[in-house]
Amino acid sequence: MSADTDAVKPSSASAPRAGSPVLKLEDVHKLFGDNHVLKGVDLTVDAHEVVVVIGASGSGKSTLMRTINLIEQVDDGRILLSGDDITEVRVDVDRVRARIGVVFQHFNLFPHMSVIDNVTLAARQVHKVPAAQARARGVELLTRFGLGEKVDTYPDQLSGGQQQRVAIVRAILTDPELLLLDEITSALDPMLVGEVLDLVRSLKDGGSTILMATHEMHFARSVADRVVFMHQGRILEEGPPEQIFGAPREAATQEFLARIMQR
Amino acid sequence: MTTGGAPQITWQPSALELDRRTHRRKASGRSVLIALVSTVIFAVVAGTLVLSSPGWDSVRETFFNLEIARDSLPKILEGLWLNIRVLFFATIGVALLGTLLAVLRSLRGPVWFPLRALAAGYTDLFRGLPVLIVLYLVGFGIPALDPTQRYPAAVLGTIGIMLCYSAYVAEVLRAGMEAVHPSQRIAARSLGLSHAKTLRLVVIPQGLRKVIPALMNDFVSMQKDVGLISVLGAVDAIRAAQIVQAQTYNFTPYVVAGLLFVALSFPMIRLTDYVSARMAKREQMGGTV
């Protein structure tokens, strides 16, 4: 890679990790055939920051999350995780993914494993933590989040909210640098949304770095450090929640918020 | 969105992206090269080992005699045509009988217990019995019931194959039907569809789709097992090869017949791979954009 590709200054592969943001996207593009889904996204998430991505379905939120987790390969641009270019061609995707925790809309727990096996799988198999130690950590976290009695049950015996909380514990057990939450309450009964969001709030208080796509505007308003509005594959507007919700500058943002708030 | 015009923004890949693409192209070129080289090395080693073995000359004479291969080919092809016809009718029979058995096994309610038990017993029995034994029992047992009548061996063989394979296919179909989520059944029933209509219009179409690769695999397996009808005296490809072998004391005809069976199954095997790959791809397209 030669210097002429480096538009941004501190961009050598050996950039200092301390001081660099946890996540930095530089002009990220993604195309599915002719469908230009991400049209040059620039985004930064600093340590201990909670960034909430809002936008209509099809605006590119999920694709954005998937490119960060390297489920989708970017078609242009770079993604830096704590200063490391994870879109570099020689990168070991498994090692990158091991540094990122992901929670999905549909929980995606493994139905053939007990709760404790679900949450400790990555610790045991990827991070080579001794089974007893992983279990102790799993029990500790499950207990902290009110799931202490569910340790040895199976996912199908849990409510949706409980399953999603287990999924969050699974994602955070290995202390990832970044937590990606992709519409984690969209598949839940409204009565169960609260318990999941409370957990996310306590993760924020614990200092986790979170990038979250959601339709829960009240939650975004109260928890986000920064809100990002995506529209047609671009970040149209971003800022503190008071500004985005209180005084959105762009017409598309105003229209989106007006529609989603009237529900 | 139907107008196929250029996207609104003009986007050209950056130097960084072009660099990545070049690198990926090189990497994939490298892996193709490695695969090619390792294949050639393997072929050379295996070939050398076989060709330099002390008995190779007599093996070549007995199994790979081109002259005998050429002479036996027409007769074996004629036999293969019988295999193909048997396969055709057996496939139809297996599809019908297999579906019937699968539906019988899926019937709910105590009234249907006898039919359900019968279907279960049938699949247990015929999945357990070796095909060869079934062929002997059908091929020599049924004609013995009425010694005045003569049944063509090919017909009896077809029945034997059908009995065995319909049991396998029934189980595969049943697995597919059970893999359809119960909510689909509930949705159909709440529209007022009867149990039979629910099966026919909702459950079977979805279940079938899930098990198509498994069914195609059973078909490939049946394609070669139709050769077993030769034990009943039907002059199929294997039997034709055996006749030539008996005349010439040379095993080349078997190799010819074997190659023909492989050629027969090849399109189906490739098709199975293609369908499985396409379905796997579709399964992965889970997320919303």
Interface residues (C-beta under 8 A of the other chain):
Chain A: M1 S2 D4 T5 D27 H29 F32 D34 N35 H36 V37 K39 G40 S57 G58 G60 S62 T63 R66 D75 D76 G77 R78 T87 E88 V89 R90
Chain B: G4 P7 I9 W11 P13 S14 A15 L16 E17 D19 R20 H23 R24 A27 G287 T288 V289
